[in-house]
Amino acid sequence: LVLLGNGVVANNLLMKTKGHNGGWIIITAGWGFAVAIAVYIIGWVSGGHINPAVTLGMCIAKKTPWELMPVYLFGQFLGGFIGAILVWLTYYPHWQKTLAPQSKLLCFSTQPAIRTYRWNFLCEVIGTFVLLLGVLGIFDSHNGIAAGMGPYAVGILVFAIGLSLGGPTGYAINPARDLGPRLAYALLPIRGKGSADWAYSWIPVLGPLVGAILGTVAYLLYVEPLSALMKL
């Protein structure tokens, strides 16, 4: 997920790349494809959990045992950290050619377009709210979506969230996608880098978790009961 997702950001923002200044649609498409491919690769093994917010939602919905949550979280944050290092290696010659520290940080973690913590937090809550509604809906048996199309549909969902709701904060909607790479950025020997901006780092962690809880509860309270009415 992070190798392909942050990879498309690096391809857009770092100097002298083939994809420099490709634009927002390229970034959102890249992240959507990254999610789809990641879920295809490991979905049959673990259910495709690549996001702590989704894992939290699945636990609340009783689709994943709570005792598995620490294992998922460890794997997700470790994966985000390693994926960020692989992006750094892939674009190694381009870090020195890029002068703006902000551009380098954005290749690892999210930053708000306008820094207003309460509105940035709300944006991440809303984006992840939609993510959980979508994921639960996609895999609801009433939709009749073939198992092979599920990951593809989730990728489209993430693409849509990025296009429609991602502008204010860069739509982390995934604590591991942001915190793991942010830690990697802080530790890697990147010449000319700036601060990892730890003052903002709680937004893309807590915002998605709150959004996941609200999205899951909303689905369980207002969407799932419709199945009982359909049987009448």
C-alpha atoms as a printed R data frame, in Angstrom:
    type eleno elety resid chain resno       x       y       z
1   ATOM     1    CA   LEU     A     1   0.000   0.000   0.000
2   ATOM     2    CA   VAL     A     2   2.569   2.593   1.082
3   ATOM     3    CA   LEU     A     3   5.153   1.594  -1.526
4   ATOM     4    CA   LEU     A     4   2.695   2.256  -4.356
5   ATOM     5    CA   GLY     A     5   0.734   5.036  -2.620
6   ATOM     6    CA   ASN     A     6   3.625   7.162  -1.423
7   ATOM     7    CA   GLY     A     7   5.451   6.155  -4.584
8   ATOM     8    CA   VAL     A     8   2.943   8.001  -6.750
9   ATOM     9    CA   VAL     A     9   3.265  11.069  -4.502
10  ATOM    10    CA   ALA     A    10   7.052  10.971  -4.848
11  ATOM    11    CA   ASN     A    11   6.722  10.592  -8.611
12  ATOM    12    CA   ASN     A    12   4.626  13.776  -8.669
13  ATOM    13    CA   LEU     A    13   6.507  15.965  -6.205
14  ATOM    14    CA   LEU     A    14  10.185  15.107  -6.484
15  ATOM    15    CA   MET     A    15  12.268  16.887  -9.092
16  ATOM    16    CA   LYS     A    16  13.549  15.224 -12.274
17  ATOM    17    CA   THR     A    17  11.071  12.316 -12.165
18  ATOM    18    CA   LYS     A    18   9.146  11.164 -15.223
19  ATOM    19    CA   GLY     A    19   5.868  11.968 -13.471
20  ATOM    20    CA   HIS     A    20   6.776  15.359 -12.006
21  ATOM    21    CA   ASN     A    21   3.738  17.634 -11.610
22  ATOM    22    CA   GLY     A    22   1.363  14.906 -12.764
23  ATOM    23    CA   GLY     A    23  -1.405  16.372 -10.638
24  ATOM    24    CA   TRP     A    24  -3.960  15.447  -7.998
25  ATOM    25    CA   ILE     A    25  -5.923  12.992 -10.141
26  ATOM    26    CA   ILE     A    26  -2.757  10.949 -10.716
27  ATOM    27    CA   ILE     A    27  -2.121  10.852  -6.968
28  ATOM    28    CA   THR     A    28  -5.672   9.836  -6.056
29  ATOM    29    CA   ALA     A    29  -5.745   7.206  -8.803
30  ATOM    30    CA   GLY     A    30  -2.398   5.848  -7.639
31  ATOM    31    CA   TRP     A    31  -3.659   5.486  -4.078
32  ATOM    32    CA   GLY     A    32  -6.862   3.813  -5.259
33  ATOM    33    CA   PHE     A    33  -4.919   1.306  -7.336
34  ATOM    34    CA   ALA     A    34  -2.500   0.760  -4.442
35  ATOM    35    CA   VAL     A    35  -5.356  -0.180  -2.125
36  ATOM    36    CA   ALA     A    36  -6.898  -2.539  -4.677
37  ATOM    37    CA   ILE     A    37  -3.616  -4.330  -5.388
38  ATOM    38    CA   ALA     A    38  -2.733  -4.597  -1.696
39  ATOM    39    CA   VAL     A    39  -6.119  -6.134  -0.876
40  ATOM    40    CA   TYR     A    40  -5.832  -8.558  -3.798
41  ATOM    41    CA   ILE     A    41  -2.412  -9.677  -2.564
42  ATOM    42    CA   ILE     A    42  -3.291 -10.366   1.076
43  ATOM    43    CA   GLY     A    43  -7.080 -10.245   1.238
44  ATOM    44    CA   TRP     A    44  -7.414 -14.021   1.117
45  ATOM    45    CA   VAL     A    45  -4.922 -14.338   3.985
46  ATOM    46    CA   SER     A    46  -6.044 -11.688   6.448
47  ATOM    47    CA   GLY     A    47  -9.194 -10.142   5.049
48  ATOM    48    CA   GLY     A    48  -7.148  -7.371   3.462
49  ATOM    49    CA   HIS     A    49  -6.657  -5.317   6.623
50  ATOM    50    CA   ILE     A    50  -4.150  -2.610   5.662
51  ATOM    51    CA   ASN     A    51  -5.696   0.119   7.805
52  ATOM    52    CA   PRO     A    52  -6.073   0.240  11.619
53  ATOM    53    CA   ALA     A    53  -9.284   2.254  11.200
54  ATOM    54    CA   VAL     A    54 -10.815  -0.514   9.089
55  ATOM    55    CA   THR     A    55  -9.638  -3.135  11.571
56  ATOM    56    CA   LEU     A    56 -11.292  -1.178  14.383
57  ATOM    57    CA   GLY     A    57 -14.512  -1.001  12.391
58  ATOM    58    CA   MET     A    58 -14.444  -4.725  11.637
59  ATOM    59    CA   CYS     A    59 -13.968  -5.473  15.328
60  ATOM    60    CA   ILE     A    60 -16.918  -3.254  16.270
61  ATOM    61    CA   ALA     A    61 -19.017  -4.964  13.579
62  ATOM    62    CA   LYS     A    62 -17.981  -8.352  15.020
63  ATOM    63    CA   LYS     A    63 -16.421  -9.394  11.742
64  ATOM    64    CA   THR     A    64 -12.924  -9.598  13.260
65  ATOM    65    CA   PRO     A    65 -12.091 -10.894  16.764
66  ATOM    66    CA   TRP     A    66 -10.814  -8.174  19.112
67  ATOM    67    CA   GLU     A    67  -7.879 -10.355  20.170
68  ATOM    68    CA   LEU     A    68  -6.468 -10.145  16.637
69  ATOM    69    CA   MET     A    69  -6.366  -6.358  16.657
70  ATOM    70    CA   PRO     A    70  -2.852  -6.014  18.198
71  ATOM    71    CA   VAL     A    71  -1.458  -8.376  15.548
72  ATOM    72    CA   TYR     A    72  -3.078  -6.391  12.747
73  ATOM    73    CA   LEU     A    73  -1.861  -3.079  14.162
74  ATOM    74    CA   PHE     A    74   1.714  -4.315  14.453
75  ATOM    75    CA   GLY     A    75   1.715  -5.529  10.866
76  ATOM    76    CA   GLN     A    76   0.084  -2.362   9.539
77  ATOM    77    CA   PHE     A    77   2.457   0.083  11.211
78  ATOM    78    CA   LEU     A    78   5.509  -2.035  10.379
79  ATOM    79    CA   GLY     A    79   4.350  -2.290   6.776
80  ATOM    80    CA   GLY     A    80   3.895   1.476   6.550
81  ATOM    81    CA   PHE     A    81   7.388   2.040   7.915
82  ATOM    82    CA   ILE     A    82   9.047  -0.445   5.548
83  ATOM    83    CA   GLY     A    83   7.033   0.756   2.557
84  ATOM    84    CA   ALA     A    84   8.234   4.313   3.144
85  ATOM    85    CA   ILE     A    85  11.859   3.153   3.221
86  ATOM    86    CA   LEU     A    86  11.340   1.382  -0.110
87  ATOM    87    CA   VAL     A    87   9.964   4.603  -1.626
88  ATOM    88    CA   TRP     A    88  13.045   6.446  -0.357
89  ATOM    89    CA   LEU     A    89  15.313   3.874  -2.005
90  ATOM    90    CA   THR     A    90  13.344   3.869  -5.255
91  ATOM    91    CA   TYR     A    91  13.693   7.630  -5.658
92  ATOM    92    CA   TYR     A    92  17.084   7.942  -4.003
93  ATOM    93    CA   PRO     A    93  18.773  10.278  -6.554
94  ATOM    94    CA   HIS     A    94  15.771  12.625  -6.589
95  ATOM    95    CA   TRP     A    95  15.812  13.679  -2.933
96  ATOM    96    CA   GLN     A    96  18.925  15.783  -3.446
97  ATOM    97    CA   LYS     A    97  17.473  17.383  -6.574
98  ATOM    98    CA   THR     A    98  14.382  18.468  -4.630
99  ATOM    99    CA   LEU     A    99  15.010  21.602  -2.582
100 ATOM   100    CA   ALA     A   100  11.648  22.066  -0.835
101 ATOM   101    CA   PRO     A   101  11.543  20.225   2.522
102 ATOM   102    CA   GLN     A   102   7.741  20.288   2.414
103 ATOM   103    CA   SER     A   103   7.694  18.294  -0.821
104 ATOM   104    CA   LYS     A   104   9.931  15.670   0.749
105 ATOM   105    CA   LEU     A   105   7.727  15.300   3.806
106 ATOM   106    CA   LEU     A   106   4.607  14.966   1.652
107 ATOM   107    CA   CYS     A   107   6.172  11.907   0.014
108 ATOM   108    CA   PHE     A   108   5.933  10.228   3.423
109 ATOM   109    CA   SER     A   109   2.991  11.674   5.352
110 ATOM   110    CA   THR     A   110   0.031  13.989   4.969
111 ATOM   111    CA   GLN     A   111  -0.084  17.725   5.548
112 ATOM   112    CA   PRO     A   112  -3.108  20.060   5.565
113 ATOM   113    CA   ALA     A   113  -3.633  22.592   2.797
114 ATOM   114    CA   ILE     A   114  -4.824  25.064   5.454
115 ATOM   115    CA   ARG     A   115  -3.679  24.262   8.982
116 ATOM   116    CA   THR     A   116  -6.751  24.485  11.197
117 ATOM   117    CA   TYR     A   117  -6.613  21.544  13.544
118 ATOM   118    CA   ARG     A   118 -10.311  21.196  14.356
119 ATOM   119    CA   TRP     A   119 -11.332  21.366  10.680
120 ATOM   120    CA   ASN     A   120  -8.447  19.125   9.632
121 ATOM   121    CA   PHE     A   121  -9.592  16.632  12.263
122 ATOM   122    CA   LEU     A   122 -13.190  16.829  11.032
123 ATOM   123    CA   CYS     A   123 -12.075  16.258   7.453
124 ATOM   124    CA   GLU     A   124 -10.280  13.028   8.422
125 ATOM   125    CA   VAL     A   125 -13.315  11.924  10.431
126 ATOM   126    CA   ILE     A   126 -15.659  12.478   7.474
127 ATOM   127    CA   GLY     A   127 -13.351  10.767   4.985
128 ATOM   128    CA   THR     A   128 -12.944   7.680   7.152
129 ATOM   129    CA   PHE     A   129 -16.659   7.672   7.963
130 ATOM   130    CA   VAL     A   130 -17.315   7.286   4.223
131 ATOM   131    CA   LEU     A   131 -14.554   4.667   3.965
132 ATOM   132    CA   LEU     A   132 -16.141   2.405   6.568
133 ATOM   133    CA   LEU     A   133 -19.644   2.888   5.183
134 ATOM   134    CA   GLY     A   134 -18.300   1.943   1.775
135 ATOM   135    CA   VAL     A   135 -16.259  -1.054   2.878
136 ATOM   136    CA   LEU     A   136 -19.114  -2.509   4.909
137 ATOM   137    CA   GLY     A   137 -21.502  -1.905   2.029
138 ATOM   138    CA   ILE     A   138 -19.226  -3.403  -0.615
139 ATOM   139    CA   PHE     A   139 -18.810  -6.636   1.310
140 ATOM   140    CA   ASP     A   140 -22.429  -6.837   2.455
141 ATOM   141    CA   SER     A   141 -23.883 -10.056   1.042
142 ATOM   142    CA   HIS     A   142 -27.022  -8.193  -0.086
143 ATOM   143    CA   ASN     A   143 -24.984  -6.361  -2.733
144 ATOM   144    CA   GLY     A   144 -24.064  -9.625  -4.400
145 ATOM   145    CA   ILE     A   145 -20.616  -8.347  -5.393
146 ATOM   146    CA   ALA     A   146 -18.435 -11.257  -6.461
147 ATOM   147    CA   ALA     A   147 -15.501 -11.787  -4.118
148 ATOM   148    CA   GLY     A   148 -13.055 -11.108  -6.949
149 ATOM   149    CA   MET     A   149 -14.472  -7.614  -7.485
150 ATOM   150    CA   GLY     A   150 -14.371  -6.581  -3.828
151 ATOM   151    CA   PRO     A   151 -10.791  -5.232  -3.756
152 ATOM   152    CA   TYR     A   152 -11.368  -3.402  -7.040
153 ATOM   153    CA   ALA     A   153 -14.468  -1.747  -5.575
154 ATOM   154    CA   VAL     A   154 -12.552  -0.708  -2.455
155 ATOM   155    CA   GLY     A   155  -9.907   0.857  -4.679
156 ATOM   156    CA   ILE     A   156 -12.607   2.869  -6.460
157 ATOM   157    CA   LEU     A   157 -13.955   3.909  -3.049
158 ATOM   158    CA   VAL     A   158 -10.553   5.259  -1.964
159 ATOM   159    CA   PHE     A   159 -10.152   6.961  -5.354
160 ATOM   160    CA   ALA     A   160 -13.537   8.648  -4.861
161 ATOM   161    CA   ILE     A   161 -12.712   9.772  -1.328
162 ATOM   162    CA   GLY     A   162  -9.462  11.295  -2.547
163 ATOM   163    CA   LEU     A   163 -11.137  13.128  -5.420
164 ATOM   164    CA   SER     A   164 -14.054  14.471  -3.390
165 ATOM   165    CA   LEU     A   165 -12.810  14.807   0.191
166 ATOM   166    CA   GLY     A   166  -9.025  14.676   0.053
167 ATOM   167    CA   GLY     A   167  -8.218  18.283  -0.749
168 ATOM   168    CA   PRO     A   168  -8.097  19.778   2.765
169 ATOM   169    CA   THR     A   169  -5.740  17.249   4.419
170 ATOM   170    CA   GLY     A   170  -4.464  14.815   1.798
171 ATOM   171    CA   TYR     A   171  -6.902  12.179   3.152
172 ATOM   172    CA   ALA     A   172  -4.776   9.941   5.345
173 ATOM   173    CA   ILE     A   173  -7.905   7.984   6.427
174 ATOM   174    CA   ASN     A   174  -5.399   5.442   7.750
175 ATOM   175    CA   PRO     A   175  -3.272   5.911  10.898
176 ATOM   176    CA   ALA     A   176  -0.583   3.421   9.798
177 ATOM   177    CA   ARG     A   177  -0.282   4.987   6.351
178 ATOM   178    CA   ASP     A   178   0.689   8.280   8.006
179 ATOM   179    CA   LEU     A   179   2.444   7.480  11.282
180 ATOM   180    CA   GLY     A   180   4.685   4.664  10.017
181 ATOM   181    CA   PRO     A   181   6.096   6.699   7.095
182 ATOM   182    CA   ARG     A   182   6.353   9.836   9.250
183 ATOM   183    CA   LEU     A   183   8.592   7.928  11.638
184 ATOM   184    CA   ALA     A   184  10.654   6.656   8.696
185 ATOM   185    CA   TYR     A   185  11.035  10.235   7.454
186 ATOM   186    CA   ALA     A   186  12.273  11.352  10.860
187 ATOM   187    CA   LEU     A   187  14.897   8.597  10.941
188 ATOM   188    CA   LEU     A   188  16.123   8.444   7.343
189 ATOM   189    CA   PRO     A   189  19.227  10.436   6.301
190 ATOM   190    CA   ILE     A   190  17.476  12.657   3.748
191 ATOM   191    CA   ARG     A   191  19.568  15.697   2.888
192 ATOM   192    CA   GLY     A   192  17.737  18.999   3.231
193 ATOM   193    CA   LYS     A   193  14.683  17.585   4.950
194 ATOM   194    CA   GLY     A   194  12.702  19.574   7.491
195 ATOM   195    CA   SER     A   195  10.704  18.676  10.563
196 ATOM   196    CA   ALA     A   196   8.467  15.597  10.604
197 ATOM   197    CA   ASP     A   197   5.740  17.926  11.939
198 ATOM   198    CA   TRP     A   198   4.858  15.846  14.990
199 ATOM   199    CA   ALA     A   199   2.506  18.639  16.120
200 ATOM   200    CA   TYR     A   200   0.127  17.619  13.319
201 ATOM   201    CA   SER     A   201   0.724  13.870  13.506
202 ATOM   202    CA   TRP     A   202  -2.183  13.153  15.893
203 ATOM   203    CA   ILE     A   203  -4.768  14.353  13.341
204 ATOM   204    CA   PRO     A   204  -4.262  11.518  10.807
205 ATOM   205    CA   VAL     A   205  -4.235   8.992  13.657
206 ATOM   206    CA   LEU     A   206  -7.175   9.991  15.865
207 ATOM   207    CA   GLY     A   207  -9.352  11.442  13.095
208 ATOM   208    CA   PRO     A   208  -9.558   8.167  11.139
209 ATOM   209    CA   LEU     A   209 -10.196   6.148  14.305
210 ATOM   210    CA   VAL     A   210 -13.123   8.375  15.283
211 ATOM   211    CA   GLY     A   211 -14.439   8.304  11.717
212 ATOM   212    CA   ALA     A   212 -14.199   4.511  11.656
213 ATOM   213    CA   ILE     A   213 -16.247   4.203  14.842
214 ATOM   214    CA   LEU     A   214 -18.933   6.579  13.583
215 ATOM   215    CA   GLY     A   215 -19.076   5.024  10.120
216 ATOM   216    CA   THR     A   216 -19.352   1.500  11.477
217 ATOM   217    CA   VAL     A   217 -22.022   2.407  14.020
218 ATOM   218    CA   ALA     A   218 -23.996   4.273  11.365
219 ATOM   219    CA   TYR     A   219 -23.921   1.246   9.080
220 ATOM   220    CA   LEU     A   220 -24.935  -1.133  11.854
221 ATOM   221    CA   LEU     A   221 -27.766   1.093  13.072
222 ATOM   222    CA   TYR     A   222 -29.219   2.451   9.847
223 ATOM   223    CA   VAL     A   223 -28.203   0.219   6.935
224 ATOM   224    CA   GLU     A   224 -28.019  -3.354   8.175
225 ATOM   225    CA   PRO     A   225 -31.555  -3.237   9.711
226 ATOM   226    CA   LEU     A   226 -32.891  -2.693   6.183
227 ATOM   227    CA   SER     A   227 -32.096  -6.329   5.440
228 ATOM   228    CA   ALA     A   228 -34.802  -7.388   7.910
229 ATOM   229    CA   LEU     A   229 -37.336  -5.170   6.137
230 ATOM   230    CA   MET     A   230 -36.387  -6.654   2.772
231 ATOM   231    CA   LYS     A   231 -37.273 -10.113   4.067
232 ATOM   232    CA   LEU     A   232 -40.822  -9.090   4.998
